[in-house]
């Protein structure tokens, strides 16, 4: 297994550790969960850099790397819902959209067809990560640094959390629909090629 793929697998293995630490009752474990999440997110950048630097881009990596990213962010949203911070329906809408689009993208690329991404998809990813980091830091620092409590109270306010999460959900679903519309022909041709090959075998 190549180094980039090892880092991708590490990101997947760190995900359940992050979730268990975050939903624990002990503050110190919650603090460690933020570090674990940051480390897992860092492997996403680093494995991509190593793959390009060493020319180690593989078919397995093309499939697994984006899926590992979505597993990590989806786990964070699910943990937030478990803690009662966000609505489950929003979480499932994001999780289903992200995993589905990622599998479609990986499938098409494995068939030799690249799906086009646009700026709005990058904005979506940025908004998700911003929301996750803001909530994680607020959860941890509200107890660790009492003098900063007012700022973190605002982030964890029920209305602020709801509408922030709603915005992220709408943006995620909107970009998903846009992605499918813009890449419909490529996705369709990928499935036709796969279907034709399956029947020939």
C-alpha positions as CSV (number, residue, x, y, z in Angstrom):
1,X,0.0,0.0,0.0
2,X,1.4,3.4,-1.0
3,X,2.1,6.2,1.6
4,X,-0.8,8.3,0.4
5,X,-3.2,5.4,0.7
6,X,-1.8,4.6,4.2
7,X,-2.6,8.2,5.2
8,X,-6.1,7.9,3.8
9,X,-6.7,4.7,5.8
10,X,-5.3,6.5,8.9
11,X,-7.9,9.2,8.4
12,X,-10.7,6.6,8.4
13,X,-9.3,4.9,11.5
14,X,-9.1,8.3,13.3
15,X,-12.7,9.0,12.6
16,X,-14.3,6.7,15.2
17,X,-11.7,7.7,17.7
18,X,-12.6,11.3,17.2
19,X,-16.4,10.6,17.6
20,X,-15.9,8.6,20.9
21,X,-13.7,11.3,22.4
22,X,-16.1,14.1,21.4
23,X,-19.3,12.5,22.8
24,X,-17.5,11.6,26.1
25,X,-18.4,13.4,29.3
26,X,-14.8,14.4,30.2
27,X,-13.6,17.7,29.1
28,X,-10.0,16.5,28.5
29,X,-11.3,13.9,26.1
30,X,-13.3,16.5,24.2
31,X,-10.2,18.6,24.0
32,X,-8.2,15.7,22.5
33,X,-11.1,15.1,20.0
34,X,-10.4,18.5,18.4
35,X,-6.7,17.6,18.0
36,X,-7.7,14.2,16.5
37,X,-10.0,15.9,14.0
38,X,-7.4,18.4,13.1
39,X,-4.8,15.6,12.6
40,X,-7.3,13.6,10.4
41,X,-8.1,16.7,8.3
42,X,-4.3,17.4,7.9
43,X,-3.8,13.9,6.4
44,X,-6.2,14.9,3.7
45,X,-3.9,17.7,2.5
46,X,-0.8,15.7,3.1
47,X,-1.7,12.5,1.3
48,X,-2.8,14.5,-1.8
49,X,0.5,16.4,-1.7
50,X,2.6,13.2,-1.3
51,X,0.6,11.5,-4.1
52,X,1.3,14.4,-6.5
53,X,4.9,14.8,-5.4
54,X,5.9,11.1,-5.7
55,X,3.5,10.4,-8.6
56,X,1.7,7.8,-6.5
57,X,-1.8,8.5,-7.6
58,X,-3.6,5.1,-7.8
59,X,-7.0,3.9,-8.7
60,X,-7.5,2.8,-5.1
61,X,-6.6,6.3,-3.9
62,X,-8.9,7.9,-6.4
63,X,-11.8,6.0,-4.9
64,X,-10.9,6.0,-1.2
65,X,-9.4,9.5,-0.6
66,X,-12.6,11.5,-1.3
67,X,-14.7,8.9,0.5
68,X,-12.5,9.2,3.6
69,X,-13.0,12.9,3.6
70,X,-16.8,12.5,3.6
71,X,-16.6,9.9,6.3
72,X,-14.8,12.3,8.6
73,X,-17.1,15.3,8.0
74,X,-20.2,13.1,8.2
75,X,-19.0,11.6,11.5
76,X,-18.6,15.1,12.9
77,X,-22.2,16.1,11.9
78,X,-23.6,12.9,13.3
79,X,-21.7,13.5,16.6
80,X,-23.2,17.0,16.8
81,X,-26.7,15.5,16.3
82,X,-26.0,12.9,18.9
83,X,-25.1,15.7,21.3
84,X,-28.4,17.4,20.5
85,X,-26.7,20.4,18.8
86,X,-28.2,20.1,15.3
87,X,-31.2,18.5,13.7
88,X,-30.9,14.9,12.5
89,X,-32.8,15.6,9.3
90,X,-30.2,18.1,8.3
91,X,-27.4,15.8,9.1
92,X,-28.8,12.9,7.1
93,X,-29.5,15.2,4.1
94,X,-25.8,16.3,4.1
95,X,-24.5,12.7,4.7
96,X,-26.6,11.2,1.9
97,X,-25.7,13.9,-0.5
98,X,-22.0,13.9,0.2
99,X,-21.5,10.1,0.2
100,X,-23.7,9.7,-3.0
101,X,-21.9,12.4,-4.9
102,X,-18.5,11.1,-3.8
103,X,-19.3,7.5,-4.9
104,X,-20.6,8.8,-8.3
105,X,-17.4,10.9,-8.7
106,X,-15.1,8.0,-7.8
107,X,-17.0,5.6,-10.0
108,X,-16.8,7.9,-13.0
109,X,-13.1,8.5,-12.5
110,X,-12.4,4.8,-12.2
111,X,-14.1,4.5,-15.6
112,X,-11.8,7.1,-17.0
113,X,-14.2,10.0,-16.9
114,X,-13.6,13.1,-14.8
115,X,-16.6,15.0,-13.3
116,X,-16.3,18.7,-13.3
117,X,-16.3,20.6,-10.0
118,X,-17.0,24.2,-9.7
119,X,-16.4,27.1,-7.2
120,X,-19.6,26.5,-5.4
121,X,-18.5,23.0,-4.4
122,X,-15.4,24.5,-2.8
123,X,-17.5,27.1,-1.0
124,X,-19.7,24.2,0.3
125,X,-16.7,22.3,1.6
126,X,-15.3,25.4,3.2
127,X,-18.6,26.2,4.9
128,X,-18.9,22.6,6.3
129,X,-15.4,22.7,7.7
130,X,-15.9,26.2,9.1
131,X,-19.0,25.1,10.9
132,X,-17.4,22.0,12.3
133,X,-14.3,23.7,13.6
134,X,-16.4,26.6,15.1
135,X,-18.7,24.2,17.0
136,X,-15.8,22.0,18.1
137,X,-13.8,24.9,19.5
138,X,-16.9,26.4,21.1
139,X,-17.7,23.1,22.9
140,X,-14.2,22.8,24.2
141,X,-13.2,26.3,25.0
142,X,-16.4,27.4,26.7
143,X,-15.3,25.3,29.6
144,X,-11.6,25.7,29.2
145,X,-11.5,29.5,28.9
146,X,-14.4,30.9,30.9
147,X,-13.5,34.5,30.0
148,X,-14.4,33.8,26.4
149,X,-17.8,32.4,27.4
150,X,-19.9,35.1,25.7
151,X,-18.5,34.5,22.3
152,X,-18.9,30.8,22.5
153,X,-22.4,31.1,23.9
154,X,-23.3,32.9,20.7
155,X,-21.9,30.1,18.6
156,X,-23.8,27.4,20.6
157,X,-27.0,29.4,20.9
158,X,-29.9,27.2,19.7
159,X,-31.1,29.7,17.0
160,X,-27.6,30.4,15.7
161,X,-26.8,26.7,15.5
162,X,-30.1,25.9,13.8
163,X,-29.8,28.6,11.1
164,X,-26.1,28.1,10.5
165,X,-26.6,24.4,10.0
166,X,-29.7,25.1,7.8
167,X,-27.5,27.3,5.6
168,X,-24.8,24.6,5.4
169,X,-27.5,22.1,4.5
170,X,-29.1,24.2,1.8
171,X,-25.7,25.0,0.3
172,X,-24.8,21.3,0.4
173,X,-28.0,20.1,-1.3
174,X,-27.9,23.0,-3.8
175,X,-24.4,22.2,-4.9
176,X,-25.3,18.5,-5.1
177,X,-28.1,19.3,-7.5
178,X,-25.9,21.6,-9.6
179,X,-23.2,18.9,-9.7
180,X,-25.6,16.3,-11.0
181,X,-27.0,18.7,-13.7
182,X,-23.6,19.8,-14.9
183,X,-22.2,16.2,-15.0
184,X,-25.3,14.3,-16.1
185,X,-23.9,13.3,-19.5
186,X,-20.6,12.1,-18.0
187,X,-22.3,10.1,-15.3
188,X,-24.8,8.6,-17.8
189,X,-22.0,7.5,-20.1
190,X,-20.1,6.0,-17.2
191,X,-23.0,3.8,-16.2
192,X,-23.7,2.9,-19.9
193,X,-20.1,1.8,-20.4
194,X,-20.2,-0.2,-17.1
195,X,-23.4,-1.8,-18.0
196,X,-22.1,-2.7,-21.5
197,X,-19.0,-4.3,-20.1
198,X,-21.0,-6.2,-17.5
199,X,-23.3,-7.7,-20.1
200,X,-20.3,-8.6,-22.4
201,X,-18.7,-10.5,-19.5
